[in-house]
Amino acid sequence: MRIDRLSDGQAVLYSLLMKGVIMGKQFDYFNAFQEMGRHSLSAGELLKEMLETYDPAALKERMAQIHAVEHSADTLKHQLTDQLIREFLPPIEREDIMELSDVLDDLTDAIEDVVIRLYMYNIPQIDPPALPFCALIIECIRTLQQALEEFRHFKKSTALEGLIRRVNELEEDGDRLYAETMHELFATPQDPLAIMVWMEIYERLEKCCDRCEDVAKALGRAVLNNS
């Protein structure tokens, strides 16, 4: 709800709420967004470490580790949603809060999906192009994390727009890397089953980049809707 749409009485109540006079300390949605971003980064770093030190025998343990991160992110999202239901005047539009929490959760889910596929297909060794793909995902999430930190000050920030644009550029790099990787996959003679399996894994990696772009777009819409 925008402040300039409030009546005088609502504006006074809003001021009291912001100062914690009513209903105690206000829930920090911006901090929650940052924390959800940190969960995505933790999941990405676990994926990167797993690929770099790949051990098929440890797949089940790795899957459990990354699921714990994903579950923690889900719990945080539920807390945010429960708070929003009770919130009188959230700091930005409710629709923007829900969209941001949804796309951030989707990002962590997408990273977990990669690990699940590696376990499901019992991958014996990592295809080398998966490593630069994962590095690109990490760079994308770290840039998003900076954007989420700036989002609290979106009305005054001089860096937020550039960070959102940088995420979009990285997603385009991901599209190009995906096309090149798929070309090499089909150009290299190997078992057709292996091609099909790695085709899906690379699709899942590319979707991680797409989910990063979804977060960036949601941030951009939130800035426009609340400025």
TAQUI-V328978 format. One record per helix or strand of 3 or more residues. SS is the DSSP state (h for helix, s for strand). FROM is the first residue (numbers start at 0). LEN is the number of residues. If there is no record, write none. Layout:
ss = (SS:SS)
from = (FROM:FROM)
len = (LEN:LEN)
This chain:
ss = (h:h:h:h:h:h:h:h)
from = (2:7:28:55:93:128:159:191)
len = (3:11:24:31:27:23:28:34)
